[in-house]
């Protein structure tokens, strides 16, 4: 197992909720507002994670059905608890599993914050297009890693690299350089998404205090937390101290960092 994959700890659904799930939910709502889909449609949610986008689809879009797929059983258990609606069906699988879904069988296929973690993202986007009926919609969004769009991660990795230069290879900005507007549009075009549109979605991530920011990094769910959990206790304490000293706080002790995602959509012809 590579060092990078070893730090991608994706099984603990509750831990991931504390780390990224709480910021994923408002982004999901903004994404669906931008898609502006009518009610009564059949959806696919690829890489559903703990269910942020699936939950928003059920709540905002009144779907006929949602097939939600994720490779992590831990995430799916959390997603099922978060979304008890019978219209949502959750299945263990990944982008390769889409071959079992018939062509032209869904009205909308979407993916939230997951395409960059798929080994063959262009193939995944092509499969999403394959299963959507003509006239349907495909869409996805990912964090703007190269542009520093995840302030909470950027602050963490900046501090980590200052103490351990080798950690620079683990940061999402280095691992996912294609997560830019131009890079994602090129991927969509290669996958056969004709006339794809791209927009930027931003929300603040507000932590009530430093402990609210720091604690999710100790739980091991995600690349940065996986790295943090792998550190020796004294090294982890030095990282904590450095972050505590560098993060700006408001008068009430809260910490505000911005999050930014790139979102794409296209009509299937």
QUILIN-V848368 format. One record per pair of residues at least 12 apart in sequence whose ideal C-beta (glycine too) atoms are under 7 Angstrom apart, sorted by the first residue. I is the first residue (numbers start at 0). GAP is how many residues later the second one is. D is the distance in whole Angstrom. If there is no record, write none. Layout:
BEGIN
i;gap;d
I;GAP;D
I;GAP;D
END
This chain:
BEGIN
i;gap;d
3;166;6
3;171;7
6;163;6
6;216;5
6;219;4
6;220;5
6;223;7
7;215;5
7;218;6
8;211;5
8;212;6
8;213;7
8;216;7
8;217;4
9;62;5
9;65;7
9;211;7
10;61;6
10;63;4
11;62;6
11;207;6
11;208;6
11;209;4
12;37;5
12;61;5
12;62;5
12;64;6
12;65;3
13;64;6
14;201;7
14;204;4
14;205;6
14;206;4
15;33;7
15;34;6
15;59;7
15;205;4
15;206;6
16;33;6
16;61;7
17;198;4
17;201;7
18;197;4
18;200;7
18;202;6
18;203;5
18;206;6
19;202;6
20;29;5
20;31;6
22;182;5
22;236;5
23;28;4
23;88;7
23;89;6
24;27;5
24;31;7
25;177;5
26;114;7
26;174;6
26;176;6
26;234;5
27;24;5
27;25;4
27;28;4
27;84;6
28;27;5
28;31;7
29;171;5
30;110;5
30;170;6
30;232;5
31;24;6
31;25;7
31;28;5
31;29;6
33;165;6
33;229;6
34;102;6
34;104;6
34;230;6
36;24;6
36;71;6
36;100;7
38;22;6
38;23;4
39;22;7
39;24;5
40;22;6
40;23;6
40;66;4
40;67;6
41;22;5
41;23;5
41;64;5
41;65;5
42;14;6
42;20;5
42;22;7
42;23;4
42;63;7
42;64;7
42;65;5
42;67;7
43;23;5
43;62;5
43;65;4
43;87;6
44;12;7
44;21;6
44;23;4
44;65;6
45;23;6
45;49;7
45;63;7
45;65;4
45;68;7
45;78;7
45;82;6
46;23;6
46;64;5
46;65;7
46;67;3
47;20;4
47;21;6
47;22;5
47;31;6
48;21;6
48;26;5
48;30;7
48;65;7
49;25;5
49;28;4
49;29;5
49;32;6
50;17;7
50;27;7
50;28;3
50;31;4
50;32;5
51;60;6
52;57;7
52;59;4
53;12;6
53;14;5
53;25;6
53;29;5
53;34;6
54;27;6
54;28;5
57;25;6
57;27;5
57;29;6
57;30;6
62;24;6
63;23;7
64;22;5
65;21;6
65;22;4
65;23;7
66;22;6
66;24;7
67;20;6
67;21;7
67;22;5
68;22;5
68;24;4
68;28;6
70;21;7
70;22;7
70;23;5
72;19;6
75;14;5
75;16;6
94;23;5
94;28;7
94;29;4
94;32;6
97;29;4
97;33;6
100;30;5
102;27;5
102;28;6
103;29;5
103;30;7
104;26;6
105;25;5
105;26;5
105;27;7
105;30;7
106;25;7
106;26;6
106;29;5
107;24;7
107;28;6
107;29;5
108;19;4
108;22;6
108;23;5
108;29;5
109;29;5
109;30;6
110;29;4
111;29;6
112;28;7
112;29;6
112;30;6
114;25;5
114;27;6
115;26;5
115;60;4
115;63;6
120;66;6
121;65;6
121;68;5
121;69;5
124;62;6
124;63;6
124;66;4
124;68;6
125;65;4
125;66;6
128;62;6
128;63;6
128;64;6
128;139;6
131;136;5
133;134;6
133;135;6
134;132;7
134;133;7
135;132;5
136;128;6
136;130;6
136;131;7
137;55;6
137;127;7
137;128;5
137;130;6
138;124;7
138;125;6
138;126;4
139;124;6
140;60;7
140;120;5
140;121;6
140;122;4
141;37;5
141;119;6
141;120;6
142;36;7
142;118;5
143;35;6
143;116;5
143;117;6
143;118;6
144;27;4
144;28;5
144;31;5
144;34;5
145;27;5
145;31;6
145;33;6
145;34;5
146;33;7
146;113;7
148;110;6
148;111;3
148;112;7
149;109;6
150;54;7
150;106;3
150;107;5
150;108;7
151;53;6
151;61;7
151;105;5
152;19;6
152;71;6
154;88;7
154;92;6
154;102;7
155;61;6
155;68;5
155;87;7
156;14;4
156;67;7
158;80;6
158;83;4
158;84;5
158;87;6
159;67;7
159;79;6
161;80;7
162;75;6
162;76;6
162;79;7
166;60;7
169;53;6
169;57;6
171;51;7
178;83;7
180;17;5
180;81;6
183;14;6
183;78;6
183;80;6
184;13;6
184;79;7
187;76;6
187;78;6
192;73;4
193;72;6
193;75;6
194;71;6
195;68;5
195;69;7
195;70;4
196;67;7
196;68;6
197;64;6
197;65;7
197;66;5
198;64;5
199;60;6
199;62;6
200;60;5
200;62;6
201;56;6
201;57;7
201;58;5
202;56;6
203;52;5
203;54;6
204;52;5
204;54;5
205;48;6
205;50;5
206;47;6
206;48;4
207;46;6
208;44;5
208;45;7
209;34;5
209;37;7
209;45;7
212;34;7
212;42;5
213;26;6
213;29;7
END
